[in-house]
Amino acid sequence: MSIENASFTDPNYLATYGLNRTTAVDYFLHPLNPFRTKNKCTNDILNSQQISISWMVNGIGMRPGPLTIQQAEEEMQAALAREHNQEQYELIPVDNPGSIEAINSPLFTIRHVYRESETKVVPLGIYYILEGVIYKSPCARSLMKANIARTTSGLMDACDMLKHCARYSPRTGYYFDFDGLKKKKRLEQAKKRKAEEGNTEGRREVNPLLQKKQITTSAYLEQELKKELANPEANETVKDILNDFKQRTKILRDARRLIDNRPAGERTEEEEEGNRAKEKMNSILMSLKSSIQKV
């Protein structure tokens, strides 16, 4: 199993010590936890000196007397900052660590870093403790891969839906008929009901008149759905298509006249200049072609 998909939990530890902000780091440093480093880290050294959040909250630590959770976390962070060139595990702080919600939160975040100086650290990993189970935070590559796969799946589903809605009309060209997909599903459901009625026909006794009425109704519904699915524009005559083309041409011609106040067929000075340049280029090319043929 990949380390990104692995997890760790110890029910005996949780039953004995519980899990809150004072014991989250100690729980992560469990010797059987596959996510922690095999080498001795700064937390192990400080823990052997009775310097940890749980020790300080209980009154054992660098300062006499029990400390609040916020004070204990600040003291622990200061102790970690004094140790350089070692791997460390930090409990990500929250806004109000002393609140009941923060203490008994089901989610804790642990950051694995390599401390080079008091102010410079190199992140090595992020881990989550959720309901007593330790998980490794996914890397950026895994997140991008999951997002791309989810997006691609949605696009493929959309394309599969659209390919059943594509229609073609000689008058308007290609278009999408979304109502046709719903009608097609209704037709498939009607066929399915008809097949189920045929399968159950031999297993039960049905009134002949009622059975005939049901078959007639199913056939009528199927026929009506087929009529709805048929493309009404596929039966257009050539005359209808030509009339539609003339109407569209007239609309475009009127729109052009409204835009530049020119009658149809009249060119602007730029268009005339372009035509003269085109004719000049054609004459040059023709002269070159004739000279090449003579050679």
N, C-alpha and C positions, 0 to 999 in steps of 0.2 A: 504494500500500500504506500502511496506517495505521502511524503510528510505534510503536504498541503491538505490532504484528505484525512489525515490521522487526527486522533483526539486522545485525551487522557483524563481519567477521573479515579479517585480513591475514596470509595464510600466510607471506609473505616476512619480515615483522617477527618472527613467531613462530619461523621457522627461524633467524633471525639472532641475536635476543636471548633467545629463550625466554620463558616466562611463569611467574612466581612472585610472591611478595609484594613483592619489590623492584622489579619492572617492571610490576606490574598497573596503577598509576596512569598511568605513562608510556604504556602501551599504550592506555589509555582516552583519553588526550589526543592520539591519532593525528589528524592534520589531516583525514583522510578520514572520521573517525567521525561519522555523522550525529547522534549523541546528544549530543555535546559542544556547548557554547555557541560561537557564532561570535565573540563578543567575547573580548578577552584576559582571562583569569581569573588569580587569584592564583597558581595552580600554574605558569602560563607565566612569570610574573615571577620566581618563586623558582627555577624551572628555569634561567632565563637567568643567575642568580647562583650556579649549581651547588649549589642547595639542593633536594635530593630524596632519597627513600629510597635509590635506587640509588647516587647520588653518595656519600652518607654511609657506606653499607655498604662501598664501595670505598675509603674513606679520604679523600674529598674532601667538605668541608662546613663546618659552623660549628664543629665541634670537631676537633682533630687526631687522626689515627689512625683506622683502620677501626672502625666501630661494629657492635654486634650488630643484628639486625633489630628487636628490641624497642626498643633505644635509638634507632635511626634513626627508627622510627615516632613515638616520643615527641618527638624533636627536630622532626620534620616537623609534628606537631600543634601544638607551641608556636610554630613559625614561621607557620603558618596563622592562629593565634589573634591574632598581632600585627597582621595586615592586616585592616582594617575596611572595610565598605561595598563589598565585592567578592564575586563568585561564586567558589566554591571547590569542589574535589572531594576528598573524604576517603575513605581506605581504612578500612572498618569493622574494628576490632580483633577479635582472637580471644583465647582464653584463654592459649595458649602459642604466640606467633608464631614463636619460634625452633625449634620442633619440626620434624622432617622431614615429618610429615603436614601441618602448616600451611604450610610453605614450598612444598611440591609439591602443594598441594590443587588439585583441578580447578575449584573454585568460589571466586570472590572477589566481594565486595560493595562497590560504590562509591556514596557518598552525595553528591548535588549540593545545596549549600546556599548561601544568601546570608548572609554574616556581617555583622551590625549592630554587634556589640561583641565583646569578648573572650569573653564568656560567653553571648551571645545569637545564635542562628542561626535562619534560616528555611529549613526543608527545601523543596527544589524538585523532587526526584526521587530514585529509587533505581534502580540498574542492577546487573546481574549479568554476570560474565564466567565462562562455563561452557565448559570445554574449548576456550578460545581464541575463543569466540563471545560477543559483547556483546549483551545483551538489556535491554529496559526492563522494570522491574517493573510489573505490571498495577495499575491504580488500584482503589480500593474499589468503584467502580461496576461495573467489569468482573468483579471477583471475585464480587460479589453477583449479577450477571446470570448468571454461569456456574453458581453454586450453585443459583439459582432454576430455571434451565433443567434442571439435572441432577435436582433434586427433582421438578419437574413431569413430567419424562420417566418417572421411577420411579412416580409416582402414576398417570399415564396407563396404564402397563403393568399396574399392579395393578388398575385399574378394568376394563381389557380382560379380564383374567383372571377377575375376579369376575362380570362380566356373563354369562359362560358357565356359572357355577356357581349362579346364582340359580334357585331352585325355589319352587313354591307348593303348599301342601297345605291343603284346606278345614279340616282338623283343627288344624294347628299354625301356619298362615299361611306367611309367607315364611321361607325358610332357605337356607343355602348348602350345596351338595353338591360338595365338592372332589374326591371320588372319581369323580364323573361326568365331570369334565374329563379325568382320566386315561383313563377308558373311552372318551371321545369321541376322544381322540388315538389310542388303539389301534384304534378303528373306522376312522378315516381312514387309518392305516397299512395296515390290512387291505384297504381299498378300493384303495389305491395299489398294493399288491402284486398285487391281482387285475387291475388295469389293466395293470401291467407284464407279467404273465403273458399277458394277451390280446394285447399288442403284439408279444411275442416268439414268439407261437404260429406265425405264418406264416414265421418266419425259421429255425426249427430243427425237426427231426423229433423227436417225443416219443412214447414208448411210450403207446398209447391207454389202457391200464389205469392206468398211472401218472398220466397227465394227468387221467383221470376221478377218481382218488383225490384229487389235488391240488385240483381244482375243488370236490369234495364237502367237503373239509376247510376250504377258504376260505369256502364258503357256510355251513358249520356255525359257524365262528368268528364270521362276521358276524352270523348270527342270534342267537348267544349274547350278543354284545356289545349288540345292539339290545335284547335282553331286560333286560340289566343297566342300560342307559340309561333304560329305561322307568321312570316314577315309580310305585313300588308303592302309594303312598298315593292315586293318582288314581282307583283302582278301589274306593275305600271306599264303602260303602252309607250311606244316610241313618241307618239304625239304628245303625251303628258310630259315626257322628259324634255322634248324640244321646247315646249311652251315654258317649262320651268327655266330652261337655259336662257331663253329670250328675256324672260322676266328679270332674271338675275343680271344679265348684261345691261338691260335698261337701267336697273338700279345703280350699277357701277358707273354707267355713263352719266347719269344725273348727278351722282355724288361728285364725280370729277368736275363737272360743269359748275357745281356749287363751290368747290374748293378754289379753283383758279379762274373761274369765269371764262373758260375757253370752250368753243364748240368741239365736238368730237372730230379727231383727225388733225387738228391744228397743233403745230409744234412750237415750242419756245425757242428762243435764240440759242440756248445751250444745246437743245436737242438738234437744231439745225447745224450747229458747229460740229457736234459729234458725228453727224451723218457725213458732213463734208470731209472730216478727218478720216473716217472709215473708208470713204470712196478713194481718197488720196492714197491710203495705205494699200488698198486693193490694186490700184493702178501700178504702184511701185512693185508690188509682189508679182504682178503679171508681167511687167517688163523684165524683171530679174529672171523669171521662169523662161521667157522667150529667149533671152540672151544665153542662158545655160543650154537650152536645147540647140541653139545655133552652133555653140562650141562643140 
